[in-house]
C-alpha cells in the first residue's frame, strides 16, 4: 500500500508540475507559418547569415542587449533550442559563439565552390505530428522545410574484400522490420523481440523524464531504494548495456552490428540499450534532410531569438563563468581582443559540453567542490571522428549518387574493434582505420544543383 501511495504521489506531483509549466505555454499559440521561399544565391545567403538584419553578428559591447534574462554559451542545436524556447516565453537571451558562424554542427561552409555540411546528415521523426517535427516547427516558427530521403536510407557494409556483406535499412512502420527479416531469415525471432523492446522503449521513455520533473530528493530516493524499477522496466533497460541485451537475443554478430551501427563514439558494451534502441527507432518512420542545407536550421532559429529582444553573437569566446558571493552563476567573461568583457544575466546555460563547462569555465574553487568532481568522475570522453570533405565534379545524376548513407566496418565485433583501435599508437592509427561513414549531402537536397550549378 505504501508503495502505491508513493507512486501516486509522484504521478500527482509530476502532473501538477507539468500543468504549472505548460499553462499559458507559448507553444499553445499558433505561431507556425508557411515557409518562405529559399534564397538560392549563395552570396546572398552568406550575406544574410553573416551581415543581414537577422544574422549572427560579431561580438561587440554595443550589440549586447540590455536587461538580459539568460546567457547561452555555444550556438549548437542545444544552445539555440534553449534560447529559442526561452525567447518564445518572452525572455531576452544572448547566445555567445566562439566560431565565426552560428549553428555548431548545423552550419555549412563553402570551399573551392563546394558547399559542405559538418554534422547534419539526416534526421528522423519528421513525419506529420512527429515529436521532432513539432519541436522544430515551434523554434523556427515553421520556417524549416525537410525533404524525405529514399526509403532505403542506410547501407551497412561489414568485412573486407571477398568477405564483404551488405545489409540495407528501409524506413516504414512495417518495412523497417520486414527488410531485416528478409536479410536475416534465420533470425526472425530475435528481430521480433528486438522490435518489441524498441517499441517499448519509445513508448515509455517519457516515464524516464519523470525523474527530472520531481524534486531531486524524490528522484534519489526512488533510485537508491530501487523503487524506480517497480515503476517501469524502462529504468532497468536504461542501466543494461546494449551488448548484454543483444547477447540475450542472438549470437549472430552481423545482426549485432546492424542493431548497433549508428556509431556515436561509445562501444555497445559501454552504452545503454535505451540509447541505441531510440536511435534505431528515430529513423523507423523515415529519414529527412533540410531543404537548402543544414545551415537553414540556425538561419531560421536566430530570428525567433531576436524577435524577443535577444541576440546571437559570433566570434565571442567565453573565458569563464562569473560567480557571485552566493556561489551562483551571474554572467560570463568574453574575450575581446586582449581584454575581457563581463556580461551579466541571472541565468547562464552552457552548451559547450560538460568538460569545458566544469573544467574550463568554472572558477577553481567551484571546480574543486566534491559535487563537481563527483559528476566529472562519472563520465569520460567518447571516441572522436576525423572528417574528410570531398568535392566531385558533376551532378548527382551524372555521377549516379543516391541519398543513401554508407556505414562501413572491418568486422562484426564492434566492442573488440573499438577496444583494439583505442590501444593503437598514433603511428599505427592511419593504417588501421576500423570504420567509415560516407554521406552525400548534395544528393539529399533538391535545391543543391540550383544553388551550386555543376
PyMOL commands that set and color helices and strands:
alter all, ss='L'
color gray80, all
select helices_A, chain A and resi 2-22+26-28+42-51+61-63+77-88+104-106+131-140+161-163+175-183+185-208+210-213+216-224+228-231+234-238+242-249+253-258+268-270+273-282+295-307+354-361+364-367+370-377+396-399+414-422+426-429+441-444+448-451
alter helices_A, ss='H'
color red, helices_A
select strands_A, chain A and resi 57-58+70-73+93-96+108-111+114-117+146-148+152-158+165-170+288-290+311-314+318-323+329-336+339-344+348-350+405-409+435-438
alter strands_A, ss='S'
color yellow, strands_A
deselect
rebuild
show_as cartoon
